[in-house]
Amino acid sequence: MGQNFANAGVFLIQTFLGLYILVIMLRFLMQAVRADFYNPISQGIVKLTDPALRPLRRVIPGIWRFDLACLVLALVIQIIALILVYLLYGAPVPNPLALAVWSVVGLFSLTLKIYYFSLIAMIIVSWIAPNSNHPAILLIHQIVEPICVPARKLLPPMGGLDFSVILVFVFITLIDSFLVIKPLQVFLGIPSGVIFGL
């Protein structure tokens, strides 16, 4: 029975803190690509993240267009979630350096997943509603477009079809599964299913 309560607690932690980390990382990406902050979805993301980000911004400045306060907030929440998961399972909490490194890998993996699923959404929308002006679609397009532009230079559209997205998918999969994320997960001994994003 105690294990069921621990599992339920871990589920709630990973769901709610994981979703908040996702929203924070979306805000980071929106600022990095200079997405339209008047978009209603962008406004919702700003309202959800501003209370936690305002105090951090006083201490952590941004660099160029990158909001480092967002990254620090996501990292801290990821570490807190990890500690809570270990405590709920009654396992010894790993040392702070390991937690920080695991969390950085998790955030990088989450960023790749955001791009991966945004590309899928963009492709599906291009088939079923190519001229849609829905705020979510516009935001996805603004986030994804900067990584598609270099791929389009390598593989320009042919016959009205844009195959450059395939290059981006291949690149994301290489980084995630073969070159960076999975090898780091194995090398660092990061347990599966504990960190949001992995």
N, C-alpha and C positions, 0 to 999 in steps of 0.2 A: 504493500500500500504506500509506504514511504517513497519507493522508487517512482510510483505513478505521480505523486505530488511533485517530486523533483523534475520528472519529465515535463509535467504541465507547466511548472515554473520556468524551465528552460525554454519551452515553446513560447511562452508569453514574452520573455526577455528578448529572444531572438526575433520574434515578430515585431514588437513595438519599437525596441531600440534599433533593430535592423531597418525598419521602415524609416525611422528618423535619420539614420546614417545615409540611407538612400536619398532622402530629400536634401540633406546637407551636401552630398556629393553632386546632386543635380544643380544645386545653387552654385557650387564651385565651377562646374562646367559651363553653366549659363554665363557666369561672369568672365570666364576664360575666353569664350567665343563671342562675348558681347551680344548676347541674345536680347530680344526686346523685353524689357522689364515692365512694359505696360500691358503685356499679354496677361489675361486673367489667371492663367495657371502659374506664370512667373510671379504674379502678385501673391498668390496663395503660398508658394514656396518661400517667398520673402517673409510673409507674416508668420509662418511656422518656425523659421530659423532665426529671425531677428532678435527675439528675447535672449537667446543663448549667445548669439554672435556679437551683440553690441558691446558687452563688457570685454570680450576677448580682443576686439578691434582696437581698444584703447592701449593694449599691451603689444599686440602682434600686428605690425603693419603689412600691407599688401606689397607685392613686388610685381612691377609692370601691371599686367591685368590679372594676376593670380592672387586670390584672396587666401592668404596663408591661415587666417583665423578659421576659415571653413575646414581646412585640412586638419588643423590642430583639434578643433571641436569633434570632428568625425573620429579622429584617432583616440581621443580621450573617451568618447562614448563606447567605441569598440573595446578598449581596454577594460572599462567598467563592466561591460556586458560579459567579457571573458571571465573576469574575477567572479562575478555573480554566478555564472554557469559552474565554475569549479567549486564554489562554496556550496551550491545547491546539491551537487553530486558528492560532496564530502571529500573531494580529492584535494591534494596539496596544490596550492596556487603556484604556477611557474614564476621564476624571477622576473622582475619588472622589465629587464632588457628583452627577454624572450617574448613577453607579452607585447611590447612595443614593436618588435620586428615582425611578429606574427600579424599584428594589426595593420602594419604598413603593407605587407603582402596582401592581406585581405582587402584593403582599400584599393590597391592597384587592380586586383582581380575584379572587384565590384565595378570599377571604372570601365574595364574591358567589357563586362557584361552589359553595362548601360549602353555602350556603343553597339554591341552585338544585337541586342534586342531592339534598339532604336532603328538600326538598319533593317531588321526584319519588318518592323512596323511600317517603315517608310516604303518598303517594297510592296507590302500588301496594300497600303493606301494608294500607291501609284497604279495598281490594277483596278481597285474597286471604286475609288473616288479621286481620280487624278487632279481635279481642279478644286479640291476642298480647301476651305479657308478656316477650318476648325482650329482653335488656339493650340490644342495639343499637337496637331500635325505641323503647324507652323513652328512650334518650339522644337519638336523632334528634328525638323529640317535644319533649323539654325544650329542645333548641337552637332548634327552629323556632317553637315556640309564641309566644314574645315578639314575633316580627315578624308573626304571623298575627292577634294580638289587635286591633291597630289596624285591620287590613283587615276584620276581622269586624264592627267597629263601623260601617264604611262600607257593607258588604254582608253583612247578617246571613244565617244559614242559612235556606234556603227549602225546604220540603217534605222536610226531613231531609238535604238536600244542602248542603255547605259550598262556596260558590263564591268565598269570600274568597281562597282560594289563587290563583285566577286573577289577582286584583289584585296579589298579591305577585309572581307570575311576571312580570306586565307591568312592575311597578316595577323589578325586578331587571334585566330586559332593557333597559329605558330607560336605566338607569344604566350598564350594561355596554356596550351597543352604540351608544348614541346621545348620551348626555349627558356621561359622565365618562371611562370607561376607554378606549374606542377613540379618541375625540378626543384624549385625553392621549397615547396611544401614538403617534398621528400627529404631534402637535405637538412631543413630546419626541424623536421619532425613535427610539423603542424598537424594536429588531429583534424580529421575530416568532420564536417558538420558542426564544428564549434564556433568558427569564425564566420561572421556574415560576409558573403562575397566569395567564399571558397566552397 
